[in-house]
Amino acid sequence: MDMDRLISDRARAIDASGIRRIFDLGARLKDPINLSIGQPDFPVPEPIKRAAIRAIETDHNGYTPTQGIPSLQAKVTDWLKTDLGWDAKPAGSAAPGQPSTLITTGTSGALSLAFAALLDPGDEAIIPDPYFVAYPHLCALAGAKGVLCDTGEDLRMTAERVEPLITQRTKLVLLNSPSNPCGVVSTPQECRDLLELCRAKGVLLISDEIYDEFTYPEFALDKAVGDPSISRCPSPARLPGAQEDVLLIRGFGKTYACTGWRLGYAAGPRELIAEMAKIQQYTFVCAPSAFQHGVSECFSVDMSDQVRQYQRRRDYVVDRLAPLTDVPTPGGAFYAFPKIPAKLRVSDTEFVDRCIERNVLIIPGSVFSSRTDRIRISYATKMEQLERGLDAICELMG
């Protein structure tokens, strides 16, 4: 059979992740120093694990309502009320003008549903450059065009940079804060300006906040009213009336180390969430059932100690690299996105190959960007590994 003839243009528009190349190279190394992986290095907290195990043992293993189990929905809507002041209800239960919520198969699932619900072929979505690797491909899957917003040397997505890119075909602007791969946290004023621009242009603002609880104190707002252990991330969703103009996407995997459980949620305009729920019904069906019970316990678990540990690692990375190159101080998440010193006259892939020769795995910046002069370092690893990896990187940077 001629499979080449049968494969769709949609599939051909997507390249394999450049991160996969690093993983494949790393598989050939003996005990590599892995500064490439984008997931926490601590275990899932015990109360969350116990809840998932109880759910499995008590036979909560079947389908759930598409919008999510009632206990998790209640925890999510309570938290949105505490954190944002949103009076949200699960999909199908909200009154006109009231925001809705939907439990999704990870934040990637939420983004996939949103793009499918919003974008037609030929439409445009403005995404930051650098970007999370999935963003351009989600546009391609929808037949839409991903328009890259150059975030400059400070790696910040601002209204001033976005505005010239908006056309009659623009449906959405996607903000990721704290960001992957940069760790940059938008300021309250940047959030306000971007939301006001989107409102003026009739464009939806999607706020991808998968790392919201990994916001370091000096970049955070005051502590959350309902949980003083959590630093609140600046967000356009905090602004008056935002529930009418912002699709908020958050998740559990990064904060609570359960990335493989694939659990997230979306909250925003009732009409949009209804369309996303309809598409989920015929695609994902529902988020993983037993793990929904597990993450219901997340809202009562204090992760502030883990965030402090990551802040200390962040400080170490910046202290080591800042004398050698430009590295914007990450305000959240667990990534740094330093520039390769120009004096080296090498591309990002060449620099990464030199690191691999020293048994260190990092990711070329071009995996996340049109740029080829930066690298992504993940400090979601033990301090001993981080020290050894930065020894090699700093030696190469000279």
C-alpha positions as a printed Julia matrix, in Angstrom:
398×3 Matrix{Float64}:
   0.0    0.0    0.0
   1.22   3.48  -0.87
   1.11   5.02   2.62
   2.94   8.09   1.37
  -0.16   8.91  -0.69
  -2.51   8.27   2.23
  -0.82  10.33   4.96
  -2.6   13.66   5.49
  -1.11  17.09   4.96
  -2.09  17.76   8.58
   0.27  15.08   9.81
   3.03  16.16   7.45
   2.83  19.71   8.81
   4.11  18.48  12.18
   7.76  17.75  12.84
   8.96  15.37  15.53
   9.98  17.24  18.67
  13.58  18.42  18.72
  13.59  17.36  22.36
  13.24  13.76  21.18
  16.61  14.01  19.44
  18.26  14.92  22.73
  16.53  12.05  24.51
  17.69   9.64  21.8
  21.26  10.91  22.08
  21.07  10.72  25.85
  20.03   7.08  25.69
  23.49   6.29  24.33
  25.24   7.94  27.28
  26.12   6.28  30.55
  24.62   8.16  33.52
  24.2   11.49  31.71
  23.77  14.75  33.62
  20.24  15.48  32.49
  19.35  19.17  32.45
  16.82  18.7   29.68
  13.78  17.14  31.31
  10.75  19.37  31.9
   9.23  17.71  34.92
   9.78  17.94  38.7
  12.32  15.66  40.35
  10.38  15.19  43.61
   7.76  12.46  44.21
   4.01  12.97  44.12
   2.96  14.04  47.65
   1.58  11.16  49.72
  -1.98  12.48  50.23
  -2.39  12.77  46.46
  -1.0    9.28  45.82
  -3.21   7.78  48.55
  -6.32   9.38  47.07
  -5.59   7.95  43.62
  -4.89   4.51  45.04
  -8.12   4.57  47.06
 -10.01   5.51  43.92
  -8.57   2.55  42.03
  -9.19   0.15  44.89
 -12.79   1.31  45.3
 -13.44   0.83  41.59
 -13.53   4.43  40.39
 -12.01   3.3   37.11
 -14.74   3.89  34.57
 -15.83   6.87  32.54
 -16.6   10.09  34.35
 -18.8   12.98  33.26
 -17.09  14.78  30.39
 -16.77  17.96  32.48
 -15.06  16.06  35.35
 -16.05  14.41  38.62
 -18.15  16.58  40.95
 -15.6   16.54  43.81
 -12.76  17.86  41.63
 -15.03  20.37  39.93
 -16.04  21.66  43.36
 -12.39  22.05  44.39
 -11.56  23.88  41.17
 -14.49  26.29  41.35
 -13.8   26.97  45.05
 -10.17  27.75  44.23
 -11.1   30.04  41.35
 -13.4   31.93  43.72
 -10.64  32.24  46.33
  -7.81  33.04  43.93
  -9.52  35.11  41.23
 -12.95  36.0   42.55
 -14.57  34.05  39.7
 -18.01  32.58  40.39
 -17.56  29.67  38.0
 -19.67  26.56  37.46
 -18.93  23.27  35.66
 -19.63  23.06  31.94
 -23.36  22.71  31.38
 -24.24  24.24  34.76
 -23.33  27.9   34.32
 -25.9   30.6   33.76
 -25.56  33.06  30.85
 -22.65  35.4   31.55
 -21.19  33.07  34.19
 -17.78  31.45  33.57
 -17.56  27.68  33.17
 -14.95  25.06  34.01
 -13.85  21.84  32.34
 -11.48  19.16  33.64
  -9.14  18.19  30.81
  -6.51  15.64  29.86
  -3.62  17.83  30.93
  -3.12  21.42  29.91
  -2.13  20.18  26.45
  -5.59  18.64  26.22
  -7.16  21.94  27.22
  -5.14  23.79  24.58
  -6.04  21.23  21.92
  -9.74  21.59  22.69
  -9.52  25.38  22.71
  -7.73  25.54  19.36
 -10.2   23.08  17.84
 -13.14  25.12  19.15
 -11.77  28.49  18.01
  -9.71  28.12  14.84
 -10.8   27.49  11.27
  -8.42  26.97   8.34
  -6.77  30.28   7.51
  -7.32  31.79  10.95
  -4.38  33.15  12.92
  -3.18  32.67  16.49
  -0.45  34.85  17.97
   2.02  32.92  20.08
   5.19  34.01  21.86
   8.64  33.36  20.44
  10.17  31.53  22.3
   7.21  29.19  22.78
   6.24  25.87  24.33
   6.97  23.28  21.64
   3.33  22.31  21.09
   1.97  25.77  20.26
   2.88  25.98  16.55
   1.78  22.4   15.95
  -1.6   22.96  17.6
  -2.11  25.74  15.06
  -1.13  23.41  12.22
  -3.53  20.7   13.42
  -6.34  23.24  13.27
  -5.3   24.35   9.78
  -4.51  27.78  11.19
  -1.41  29.95  11.09
   0.71  30.43  14.17
   2.04  34.0   14.13
   5.22  34.34  16.16
   5.59  37.34  18.44
   9.26  38.21  18.89
   9.66  38.8   22.63
  12.97  40.64  22.31
  16.09  40.22  24.39
  14.11  40.42  27.63
  11.87  37.54  26.4
   8.65  39.35  27.39
   5.37  39.18  25.45
   3.97  42.7   25.6
   0.99  44.46  24.06
   3.37  46.73  22.15
   4.95  43.7   20.47
   1.63  41.93  19.86
  -0.42  44.79  18.41
   1.29  45.03  14.97
   0.65  41.31  14.45
  -3.14  41.43  14.87
  -5.1   41.14  11.62
  -8.71  40.45  10.66
  -7.84  36.75  10.76
  -6.55  36.81  14.35
  -8.73  34.76  16.72
  -6.54  34.47  19.78
  -3.4   35.6   21.57
  -1.65  33.0   23.73
   0.23  34.12  26.84
   2.36  31.65  28.79
   3.45  32.92  32.21
   5.56  31.66  33.91
   6.91  30.58  30.56
   8.49  27.48  29.16
  11.3   27.73  28.02
  12.26  31.07  29.58
  10.84  31.1   33.11
   9.7   34.7   32.49
   6.74  35.95  34.57
   4.59  38.74  33.12
   4.11  41.81  35.31
   0.61  42.91  36.37
   0.88  45.9   34.0
   1.92  43.68  31.08
  -1.11  41.47  31.8
  -3.4   44.5   31.93
  -2.06  46.0   28.7
  -2.37  42.71  26.83
  -5.94  42.13  27.99
  -6.96  45.69  27.09
  -5.45  45.25  23.62
  -7.28  41.96  23.05
 -10.56  43.49  24.2
 -10.13  46.46  21.88
  -9.43  44.16  18.93
 -12.14  41.57  19.72
  -9.56  38.8   20.21
  -9.6   36.09  22.89
  -6.66  36.0   25.31
  -5.63  32.51  26.41
  -3.52  32.44  29.57
  -1.54  29.19  29.87
  -0.61  29.05  33.56
   0.61  25.49  34.02
   3.49  26.81  36.19
   1.41  29.37  38.12
   2.23  27.95  41.56
   5.93  27.82  40.67
   6.16  31.61  40.82
   9.03  32.85  42.97
   8.18  35.36  45.7
   9.95  38.39  44.23
   7.85  38.07  41.05
   4.58  37.11  42.75
   1.66  39.09  44.08
   0.58  38.92  47.71
  -0.14  35.47  49.08
  -3.43  33.87  48.12
  -6.22  34.63  50.59
  -7.36  31.04  50.89
  -3.94  29.42  51.06
  -1.1   31.58  52.4
   1.51  29.0   51.36
   0.99  29.74  47.67
   2.45  32.79  45.93
   0.01  34.13  43.38
   1.19  34.59  39.83
   0.29  37.83  38.04
  -2.4   36.95  35.52
  -4.8   38.69  33.14
  -7.47  36.48  34.74
  -7.19  38.61  37.9
  -8.46  41.75  36.19
 -12.09  42.92  36.49
 -14.39  41.16  34.04
 -11.61  38.89  32.78
 -13.85  35.83  32.87
 -15.62  37.22  29.78
 -12.46  37.71  27.71
  -9.85  35.24  29.03
  -9.6   31.49  28.72
  -7.58  30.36  31.74
  -5.7   27.07  31.53
  -4.05  25.51  34.56
  -2.94  22.04  35.59
  -1.59  19.76  38.27
   1.32  17.87  36.7
   4.14  20.38  37.13
   3.28  21.6   40.63
   2.59  18.17  42.13
   4.96  16.02  40.03
   2.16  13.95  38.46
   2.89  14.88  34.84
   2.01  11.37  33.62
  -1.47  11.55  35.11
  -2.48  14.11  32.45
  -4.79  16.35  34.48
  -5.6   20.02  33.93
  -8.54  22.36  33.69
  -9.88  25.23  31.65
 -12.05  28.1   32.86
 -13.57  30.95  30.93
 -16.51  32.09  28.82
 -19.48  29.75  29.13
 -20.04  29.47  25.38
 -16.44  28.52  24.63
 -16.2   25.97  27.44
 -19.43  24.36  26.17
 -17.87  23.88  22.73
 -14.67  22.51  24.26
 -16.69  20.04  26.36
 -18.56  18.9   23.24
 -15.29  18.24  21.41
 -13.85  16.47  24.46
 -16.88  14.17  24.51
 -15.91  12.84  21.06
 -12.12  12.85  21.5
 -10.66  12.44  24.98
 -14.13  11.46  26.36
 -13.02  12.43  29.87
  -9.87  12.99  31.89
  -8.38   9.88  33.6
 -10.91   8.87  36.24
  -8.9    7.6   39.23
  -6.38  10.39  38.88
  -9.16  12.97  39.02
  -9.81  11.68  42.53
  -6.09  11.91  43.26
  -5.64  15.53  42.23
  -8.73  16.53  44.19
  -6.34  16.45  47.16
  -3.89  18.89  45.56
  -5.66  21.96  46.87
  -4.87  21.0   50.49
  -1.17  20.14  49.94
   1.5   22.73  50.77
   4.21  22.83  48.09
   6.01  25.94  49.34
   9.09  24.0   50.47
   9.57  22.52  47.0
   9.19  25.97  45.44
  11.85  27.34  47.82
  14.21  24.54  46.82
  13.73  25.39  43.16
  14.26  29.06  43.89
  17.65  28.22  45.42
  18.55  26.23  42.31
  17.39  29.13  40.13
  19.66  31.48  42.08
  22.58  29.1   41.62
  22.03  28.89  37.85
  21.84  32.67  37.46
  24.87  33.25  39.71
  26.96  30.83  37.64
  25.86  32.0   34.19
  25.33  35.75  34.57
  29.08  36.6   34.57
  29.46  34.7   31.29
  26.37  35.51  29.24
  22.92  37.08  29.1
  20.43  35.08  31.17
  17.12  36.75  32.13
  16.35  35.84  35.74
  13.53  33.26  35.73
  10.56  34.39  37.8
   8.91  31.0   37.81
   8.83  27.46  36.4
  12.21  25.66  36.46
  13.97  26.71  33.27
  16.67  29.17  32.27
  17.14  30.34  28.68
  20.68  31.74  28.47
  22.33  33.1   25.37
  25.35  31.34  23.88
  28.26  33.83  24.02
  28.79  35.33  20.56
  32.54  34.88  20.86
  32.07  31.09  20.56
  30.69  31.44  17.01
  28.59  28.28  17.3
  24.89  27.55  16.82
  22.72  26.21  19.58
  22.83  22.67  18.2
  26.62  22.8   17.98
  26.85  23.99  21.57
  24.46  21.25  22.7
  26.57  18.66  20.9
  29.64  19.94  22.78
  27.72  19.53  26.04
  26.71  16.0   25.09
  30.4   15.21  24.55
  30.78  16.12  28.23
  27.83  13.9   29.2
  25.47  16.85  29.76
  22.0   17.0   28.21
  20.4   20.37  27.48
  17.99  21.52  24.74
  18.81  23.8   21.77
  16.87  27.03  21.91
  15.73  26.58  18.31
  13.45  23.76  19.49
  11.35  26.51  21.08
  12.12  29.46  18.85
  13.12  30.9   15.5
  16.35  31.92  17.26
  19.48  29.81  17.26
  21.53  31.63  19.88
  20.09  30.28  23.15
  19.79  27.03  25.08
  17.24  25.77  27.59
  18.48  24.47  30.91
  16.11  22.7   33.28
  17.1   22.86  36.93
  14.51  20.27  37.93
  17.26  17.97  39.12
  19.28  17.29  42.23
  21.76  20.0   43.23
  24.79  17.73  42.74
  23.76  17.05  39.15
  23.08  20.72  38.55
  26.51  21.71  39.85
  28.28  19.18  37.65
  26.27  20.17  34.59
  26.92  23.87  35.07
  30.63  23.19  35.56
  30.71  21.78  32.04
  28.48  24.5   30.53
  30.46  27.32  32.15
  33.73  25.79  30.99
  32.39  25.7   27.42
  31.18  29.29  27.65
  34.61  30.3   28.87
